[in-house]
């Protein structure tokens, strides 16, 4: 049976489901806590880094249609070691992200049932992916449509409704650069979903044309929505955004007084499911491609009659379930951001190795993107930097030992 493929709309749905996932329900408050006066600057910086990264992926995806995203691109332009490092960082960071989003799903849907709803959600979503990319895209389209409509309605309502008199940060206060960088790293967590489109590779029809288009469309739409949401939240909450851990629920109470809690819960649950679905699809395909290259055990490359890498899907889902069972993983935002920023920095290095006729992104874009990725990566709050570098270093040493033993 030939491999299933999706078109441009399916790729856009997967991208939107990835970016408009659970992250958007936590990053605004978290970033505001870090820097109330640098809130907009941090969001703008995260958007710039996301745009530079997408430009790099756009350039690489036009030349290569192999699944795996930056892992596949860097293998061609930089060599096996860089490729392994980027692939490992992506898989490591995103397994944690799946677990964190599953816990967010659990907290909204059934906080009293411990982690069992989260475990069931991961298992069901993995099964959908195993049944083929067309089913993944179909479910993602439904979830992304609901989430996009809700967030758009939310933002537009906030723009047109009159705001109460609130205490706002002083416009003359100068935010600390380190705080702006840390908050931008947090905001970046909510932007990072477009990588999942690139990981699909030739499971997208006319991949060299449709993947770059899908990345451009989804990132542009998400940027517009995020900036509107940032403005609306400060407009209606002011400095209360510093203490309000659930700003969406608070503002829904103003916009829909009688339906605030159920509507917000439903949308947060659907957004979480969409994000996990797209994450599982993207991470499993990167792991499968690494299996083809013997960077992971060859069993990861096994695909079923639908063309899905079912072994990789099961292992990734199992890893996320184990992390869910451990407990609260809210800190994993930092680990995910660091890992993905590292991943994109290797993408920028790959662009620098492209030939003049292949490269769409100018060299200056790749250089600036590389620098900004590392600036945000080292500003990630919490213990993510030393722990992630330690794990990545250990993985590279294990790989070196394996390669030498062959």
C-alpha positions in Angstrom: 0.0 0.0 0.0 1.5 3.4 -0.9 2.4 5.8 1.8 -0.4 8.2 2.9 0.2 11.8 2.1 -1.5 15.1 3.0 -1.8 18.3 1.0 -1.2 21.9 1.9 -4.3 22.3 4.1 -3.4 19.2 6.1 0.1 20.5 6.7 -1.3 23.8 7.8 -3.7 22.1 10.2 -0.8 20.1 11.8 1.2 23.3 12.2 -1.7 25.3 13.7 -2.5 22.4 16.1 1.1 22.3 17.2 1.5 26.1 17.8 -2.0 26.9 19.2 -1.7 24.1 21.8 -1.4 24.1 25.5 1.6 26.5 25.5 -0.6 29.5 24.7 -2.6 28.9 27.9 0.5 29.3 30.2 3.2 31.4 28.4 1.6 34.9 28.8 1.4 34.8 32.6 4.8 33.1 32.9 6.5 35.7 30.7 4.7 38.6 32.4 6.0 37.4 35.8 9.6 37.5 34.5 9.3 41.0 33.0 6.1 43.1 33.2 7.9 46.1 31.6 9.5 44.0 28.9 6.4 41.9 28.1 5.9 43.1 24.5 9.7 43.3 23.8 10.0 39.6 24.8 7.1 38.6 22.6 8.5 40.5 19.7 11.9 39.0 20.2 10.4 35.5 20.3 8.5 36.3 17.1 11.7 37.5 15.4 13.6 34.3 16.3 10.7 32.2 15.1 10.6 34.1 11.8 14.4 33.7 11.3 14.1 30.0 12.2 11.2 29.5 9.8 13.1 31.3 7.0 16.0 28.8 7.5 13.5 25.8 7.5 11.9 27.3 4.4 15.2 27.4 2.6 16.1 23.8 3.6 12.7 22.3 3.0 12.7 23.6 -0.6 15.8 21.6 -1.3 15.2 18.4 0.7 11.9 16.4 1.2 13.2 13.7 3.5 11.3 13.3 6.8 13.1 14.4 10.0 13.3 18.2 9.7 16.6 19.7 10.8 17.9 16.2 11.6 17.6 15.2 7.9 18.8 18.6 6.6 21.9 18.8 8.8 22.9 15.2 7.9 23.3 16.3 4.3 25.0 19.7 4.9 26.9 19.3 8.2 27.5 15.5 8.7 26.5 12.8 11.1 27.5 14.3 14.4 25.6 17.5 14.0 22.7 15.6 12.7 22.6 13.2 15.7 22.9 16.1 18.1 19.9 18.0 16.5 17.8 14.9 16.3 18.5 13.8 19.8 17.8 17.3 21.2 14.5 17.4 19.3 13.3 14.0 20.5 14.5 14.6 24.1 12.9 18.0 24.4 9.6 17.0 22.7 8.9 13.9 24.7 9.0 16.1 27.8 6.7 18.6 26.0 4.2 15.9 25.3 4.2 14.9 28.9 3.8 18.5 30.1 0.9 19.2 27.7 -0.7 15.9 28.8 -0.6 17.1 32.4 -2.1 20.4 31.4 -4.8 18.5 29.7 -5.4 16.4 32.8 -5.5 19.5 35.0 -8.2 21.1 32.9 -10.3 18.0 32.2 -10.2 16.0 35.4 -7.7 17.2 38.1 -9.1 14.8 40.6 -8.3 11.7 38.6 -4.5 11.9 39.0 -2.8 11.2 35.6 -5.0 8.5 34.1 -6.9 10.8 31.6 -3.5 12.1 30.4 -2.2 8.6 29.9 -5.4 7.6 28.0 -5.1 10.7 25.8 -1.5 9.9 24.8 -2.4 6.3 24.0 -5.5 7.3 21.8 -3.6 10.0 20.0 -0.7 7.6 19.3 -3.2 5.1 17.8 -4.6 7.9 15.5 -1.1 8.6 14.3 -0.4 4.9 13.8 -3.5 4.7 11.5 -1.8 7.1 9.0 -0.9 10.7 8.5 -4.2 11.4 6.7 -6.1 10.6 9.9 -3.6 12.7 11.9 -4.2 15.7 9.6 -8.0 15.2 9.7 -8.2 15.2 13.5 -5.7 18.0 13.7 -7.8 20.1 11.3 -10.8 19.8 13.6 -8.9 20.6 16.7 -7.0 23.5 15.1 -10.2 25.0 13.7 -11.9 25.1 17.1 -8.8 26.5 18.9 -8.1 29.1 16.2 -11.7 30.3 16.2 -11.8 30.6 19.9 -8.5 32.5 20.2 -9.5 34.7 17.3 -12.9 35.5 18.9 -11.2 36.0 22.2 -8.7 38.5 20.8 -11.2 40.4 18.6 -13.6 40.7 21.6 -10.9 42.1 23.7 -9.9 44.7 21.0 -13.4 46.1 20.6 -14.7 46.0 24.2 -14.0 48.9 26.5 -11.3 48.2 29.1 -11.6 49.0 32.8 -9.3 51.5 34.5 -6.2 49.4 35.5 -2.8 49.8 37.0 -0.3 49.2 34.2 3.5 49.1 34.2 5.3 52.4 33.8 6.0 53.1 30.2 9.3 54.8 31.2 10.6 51.8 33.1 13.5 50.1 31.3 13.3 46.2 31.4 16.5 44.3 32.2 17.9 42.6 29.0 18.4 39.3 30.8 14.7 39.3 31.8 13.6 40.1 28.3 15.7 37.2 27.0 14.3 34.8 29.6 10.7 35.8 28.8 11.3 35.5 25.1 12.6 31.9 25.7 9.3 31.2 27.4 7.2 32.8 24.6 9.2 30.8 22.1 7.7 27.6 23.6 4.4 28.6 22.1 5.9 29.4 18.6 7.9 26.2 18.1 5.2 24.1 16.4 6.1 24.8 12.8 9.0 22.3 13.0 6.5 19.5 13.1 5.5 20.4 9.5 9.1 20.0 8.3 9.4 16.6 10.1 6.7 15.1 7.9 8.9 15.4 4.7 7.6 13.5 1.8 4.4 12.5 3.6 3.2 15.9 2.4 2.3 16.0 -1.3 4.8 18.1 -3.4 6.7 18.6 -0.1 9.3 21.0 -1.5 6.6 23.4 -2.4 3.9 22.8 0.2 6.0 22.5 3.4 7.6 26.0 3.0 4.1 27.4 2.2 2.5 25.8 5.2 5.3 27.1 7.5 4.9 30.6 6.2 1.1 30.6 6.5 0.9 29.1 10.0 3.6 31.2 11.5 2.1 34.4 10.1 -1.4 33.5 11.5 0.0 32.6 14.9 2.0 35.8 15.2 -1.0 37.9 14.6 -3.1 36.0 17.1 -0.4 36.1 19.8 0.2 39.8 19.5 -3.6 40.5 19.8 -3.8 38.2 22.8 -0.9 39.9 24.5 -2.5 43.3 24.1 -5.9 42.1 25.2 -4.6 40.4 28.4 -2.7 43.5 29.5 -5.6 45.7 28.5 -8.1 43.9 30.7 -5.9 42.5 33.5 -3.1 45.1 33.9 -0.7 44.1 36.6 -3.1 41.4 37.7 -1.6 39.4 34.8 1.4 39.0 37.2 -0.7 37.0 39.7 -3.4 35.4 37.5 -2.2 32.0 36.5 -5.3 31.4 34.3 -5.8 34.7 32.4 -7.9 33.0 29.7 -10.4 31.9 32.3 -10.5 35.3 33.9 -11.1 37.1 30.6 -13.7 34.6 29.4 -15.6 35.5 32.5 -15.8 39.1 31.2 -16.6 38.1 27.6 -18.9 35.2 28.3 -20.1 35.6 31.9 -22.4 32.5 31.9 -20.2 30.1 29.9 -16.6 31.1 30.9 -15.5 28.0 32.7 -16.9 25.3 30.4 -15.9 27.1 27.2 -12.3 27.7 28.4 -12.0 24.1 29.7 -13.3 22.6 26.4 -11.0 24.8 24.3 -8.0 24.1 26.5 -8.6 20.4 26.3 -9.0 20.4 22.5 -5.9 22.6 22.1 -3.9 20.2 24.3 -5.1 17.2 22.3 -4.2 18.9 19.0 -0.7 19.9 20.2 0.0 16.4 21.5 -1.2 14.8 18.3 1.1 16.9 16.2 4.0 16.4 18.6 3.7 12.6 18.6 3.6 12.6 14.7 6.6 14.9 14.4 8.8 13.3 17.0 8.1 9.7 15.9 9.0 10.5 12.3 12.3 12.1 13.4 13.0 9.0 15.5 12.2 6.8 12.5 14.5 8.7 10.2 17.3 8.4 12.9 16.6 4.6 12.9 17.0 4.4 9.1 20.4 6.1 9.6 21.4 3.7 12.5 21.6 6.7 14.9 18.8 4.9 16.9 18.1 1.2 16.9 16.9 0.1 13.4 13.6 -1.1 14.8 12.5 2.5 15.0 12.3 2.7 11.2 9.6 0.0 10.9 6.4 1.4 9.2 3.0 -0.2 8.9 0.8 -0.5 5.8 -0.4 3.1 6.4 3.2 4.3 6.1 3.3 5.3 9.8 6.5 4.6 11.9 4.5 2.6 14.5 7.4 1.4 16.6 8.7 4.9 17.0 5.2 6.1 17.8 4.7 3.5 20.5 8.1 4.2 22.1 7.7 8.0 22.1 4.2 7.6 23.6 5.5 5.2 26.2 8.3 7.6 27.2 5.8 10.5 27.5 3.5 8.3 29.7 6.4 7.4 32.0 7.2 11.1 32.5 3.5 11.9 33.1 3.4 9.3 35.9 6.4 11.0 37.6 4.4 14.1 38.4 4.4 17.8 37.8 6.4 18.7 34.7 5.6 22.4 34.4 9.4 23.1 34.5 9.8 21.1 31.2 8.9 24.3 29.2 12.5 25.4 29.9 13.9 22.1 28.8 11.8 22.0 25.7 12.7 25.6 24.7 16.4 25.0 25.2 16.3 21.7 23.2 14.4 23.3 20.3 16.5 26.4 20.2 19.6 24.2 20.0 17.9 22.2 17.2 17.2 25.4 15.2 20.7 26.7 15.7 21.9 23.6 13.8 19.3 24.4 11.1 20.9 27.9 10.7 24.4 26.3 10.3 22.9 24.0 7.7 21.7 27.0 5.7 25.2 28.4 5.7 26.4 25.3 4.0 23.8 25.5 1.2 24.9 26.5 -2.3 24.1 29.9 -3.7 21.5 28.4 -6.1 19.8 26.4 -3.2 19.8 28.9 -0.4 16.7 31.1 -0.1 17.6 32.6 3.3 20.5 35.1 3.0 23.7 34.2 5.0 23.1 37.2 7.3 19.7 35.7 8.3 21.3 32.4 9.2 24.1 34.1 11.2 21.7 36.3 13.1 19.3 33.4 13.7 22.1 31.2 15.1 23.2 34.0 17.5 19.7 34.7 18.7 18.9 31.0 19.2 21.9 30.7 21.6 21.1 34.0 23.3 17.6 32.7 24.2 18.8 29.2 24.9 21.2 30.4 27.6 18.5 32.7 29.1 16.0 29.8 29.6 14.9 30.0 33.2 15.5 27.2 35.7 18.0 24.3 35.5 17.4 23.5 31.8 20.7 24.8 30.4 23.2 22.7 32.5 21.0 19.6 32.7 20.2 19.6 28.9 23.8 20.2 28.0 24.9 17.3 30.3 22.3 14.9 28.8 23.3 15.9 25.2 27.0 15.5 26.0 26.4 12.1 27.5 24.4 11.0 24.4 27.2 12.2 22.1 29.7 10.2 24.1 27.6 7.0 24.0 27.2 7.5 20.2 31.0 7.9 19.8 31.5 4.7 21.7 28.9 2.8 19.6 30.4 4.2 16.3 33.9 3.1 17.3 32.7 -0.4 18.2 31.2 -1.0 14.8 
